[in-house]
Structure formats: C-alpha cells, structure tokens
C-alpha cells in the first residue's frame, strides 16, 4: 500500500509538472483564499490576546460589574457603554457604597460616561468620551501619567485629566497643565495628562488618549444630580480573594436589587468577552466573505482535474486494463488534487501572516501566530482538495476501459 501511495505521488508530480501554467494558476487561487482567512484570523487573535494581556497584567485580581446580563448577540457589543446611555443603568450609588465596604477589596472605581462637546478659547472638539470616575480608577486600570497627576481626594470637582492625543489636538502640546477646557458650560482646569497607550482598545471600552476624566461628583452634576453607572471595577487584595469577593458582591447586589439578577459580575478572561465577541463577530463575517475566494479556488481545482481526466482518458484505460481498481484510480486523482491544494494552503498561510503583519503597521496591535490558525489553514486546504477533487476522481474511475483505450488524445 505504501509503494502504491508513493507511486501515486510520483505520477501526480509528473502530471502536474506537465501542465505547470494551469497548475500554478490553480494553486494561486487556493493561496489567495487561505491567505485571506489566515490574515483575518491572525488579526482577530491579536486583538483577543491584547485585551487578555491587559486583564492578566492585574494578576487576576480584577472583577468587573456591568448592568444587565451578558448577551451573546453580537449587536450588543458594538458599543456597550454607549448603549447603556439609552436606558437607566441598574447599578446605583448605593451599590458602589455597599461594595466599598467589602473585605479584601483594594480599590473600587465606578465608571460613568457623559456626552459633551469639549471647548477651549480657540478650538472645539466633539465625539470624545468624558469619563466620570473616582481616584481608584488609576490603580484599577494601571493608567500611566504623561504629566501632572490623576484625580485624588484633594482635587476638587472643577479639575480634569485628559488624554495625550486630545491634549495635542486642543493645545498643540502634550503638557497643558493649568489650561482650561469647557464642558457643558463648566470650566475645568487640567491637572494631568494620560500617556498615550500603545493599544487604545481595553476592557473599559474607553480610548484614554482621546478622553477627558472628571470626578464622579462632577459626572453626577453633568447628569442633573443623577448617576448613570456603566461599569464598576473591583480590585481584590490578591487573586486568591477574587472568588470570595465576587460571591460577596453578588449576594450584596442581589439584596440591594430585591433579588433581581439585573447585573453581571465577570472575572478573568470573561472580562474581555464583550469586546472579544465584537471582534469575533466581525471576524466571522469577514472570514465568510474571504471563504468565497477559497470556494472559487476549489472550483478551479475541480475544473483543472476534469480537464486532466479528459486528457488522460487513454492512460486511465491502460491502468484499468492492467488491473487498477476503482479505488486506485480515485486515490491517484485525489492525491493530485490534494497536492495542489496543500501547496496553495502552505503558500497562502505564509502570505496571510505577511499580510497580517503588514496591516498591523497601521493598527494598534500585533497579529498573533497560533497553532489554531496553522491547523485551520491545513484543514481548509485538505477539505478543499478532497471536496473539489472527489467528483473528477470518481468520474475517472467510472470510465469504461474499452472506450478509454480507443482514445488517442
């Protein structure tokens, strides 16, 4: 059996070598399809790895509380924070106060976002996030200050911290300490600048480079004295305390909410799930589109194999006349199909990775090379070669021996 397999390989090599031009074109079709899928999967894996790394940087001590129950509908993850602004949050100030009394909690930071135009004497900027939170937020989110300081217990409600990108946009400098911005008619003095992050995508769903951070009390005033809490970040003393803290927080919130489970507490990898599911949904759509080119490549393989069968009818007749079985003929042509598909798959995998790293030059994160992507490329190549090669192979095996021997071309 092994000798027969190597004989098939040798025959396939010579058969494909005789028709180099069309073989190369067929391989190129498969390579384009595999490259597209590989590129998309590598970029998506890079995003998920990046957000997971941010959570892991806190040594597993972070727990995140969000209003409502976590949905699997991809539409719910397009902009989780913005969506909450259309309804009243189930999280309240009393929840924050109660949670702050829990044991083994190092820091607690509620998050509230406000829509508002940011003005200076000379410039006006729209579509930037105004985040209201507490001083503990710097610790929970590991913010790195470029200049000045973050909010603390001493600073009043008329101060603000802004992102480095926004500072440059508003004041043409990354150190505008002491400058004044106006939001909703209120003048706020800048006391700090958040350093531009290498990766603006994070589990808080806020690009801090373009954000303004104000005190939680100022956020209430912007909301006419009411809180609209989109998220509460809890930081436990250590990772071992997270299960007990999470359990205690769940029991406390259930009591405050009269037994209604209208909130979600997540830890570990689950924290990044909403953002990851958004990118997963986008990846699935883009992969489906890229798979069309792979399907076209498969059609190309079938077409070429049908041509090969037609051109080698007499060869098939001779093989059957000397005792080749149907299975032998099928195996011969399936191997030819698989060789083209696997060469295209290997070439496409390499091109996909090159393309992903090329695209990443214009993005904020690095693609991830995982064995899942490599195995996926291999499986797709084998599947395409088998599925689109099986019909021509069966057609070759069913040819009548006598009629095949009469063919001279």
C-alpha positions, 0 to 999 in steps of 0.5 A: 500500500505504501509503494502504491501511495508513493507511486501515486505521488510520483505520477501526480508530480509528473502530471502536474509538472506537465501542465505547470501554467494551469497548475500554478494558476490553480494553486494561486487561487487556493493561496489567495483564499487561505491567505485571506482567512489566515490574515483575518484570523491572525488579526482577530487573535491579536486583538483577543490576546491584547485585551487578555494581556491587559486583564492578566497584567492585574494578576487576576485580581480584577472583577468587573460589574456591568448592568444587565446580563451578558448577551451573546448577540453580537449587536450588543457589543458594538458599543456597550457603554454607549448603549447603556446611555439609552436606558437607566443603568441598574447599578446605583450609588448605593451599590458602589457604597455597599461594595466599598465596604467589602473585605479584601477589596483594594480599590473600587472605581465606578465608571460613568460616561457623559456626552459633551462637546469639549471647548477651549478659547480657540478650538472645539472638539466633539465625539470624545468620551468624558469619563466620570470616575473616582481616584481608584480608577488609576490603580484599577486600570494601571493608567500611566501619567504623561504629566501632572497627576490623576484625580485624588481626594484633594482635587476638587470637582472643577479639575480634569485629566485628559488624554495625550492625543486630545491634549495635542489636538486642543493645545498643540502640546502634550503638557497643558497643565493649568489650561482650561477646557469647557464642558457643558458650560463648566470650566475645568482646569487640567491637572494631568495628562494620560500617556498615550497607550500603545493599544487604545482598545481595553476592557473599559471600552474607553480610548484614554488618549482621546478622553477627558476624566472628571470626578464622579461628583462632577459626572453626577452634576453633568447628569442633573444630580443623577448617576448613570453607572456603566461599569464598576471595577473591583480590585481584590487584595490578591487573586486568591480573594477574587472568588470570595469577593465576587460571591460577596458582591453578588449576594450584596447586589442581589439584596440591594436589587430585591433579588433581581439578577439585573447585573453581571459580575465577570472575572478573568478572561470573561472580562474581555468577552464583550469586546472579544465577541465584537471582534469575533463577530466581525471576524466571522463575517469577514472570514465568510466573505474571504471563504468565497475566494477559497470556494472559487479556488476549489472550483478551479481545482475541480475544473483543472482535474476534469480537464486532466481526466479528459486528457488522460482518458487513454492512460486511465484505460491502460491502468484499468486494463492492467488491473487498477481498481476503482479505488486506485484510480480515485486515490491517484486523482485525489492525491493530485488534487490534494497536492495542489491544494496543500501547496496553495494552503502552505503558500497562502498561510505564509502570505496571510501572516505577511499580510497580517503583519503588514496591516498591523503597521497601521493598527494598534496591535500585533497579529498573533501566530497560533497553532489554531490558525496553522491547523485551520489553514491545513484543514481548509486546504485538505477539505478543499482538495478532497471536496473539489477533487472527489467528483473528477476522481470518481468520474475517472474511475467510472470510465469504461476501459474499452472506450478509454483505450480507443482514445488517442488524445 
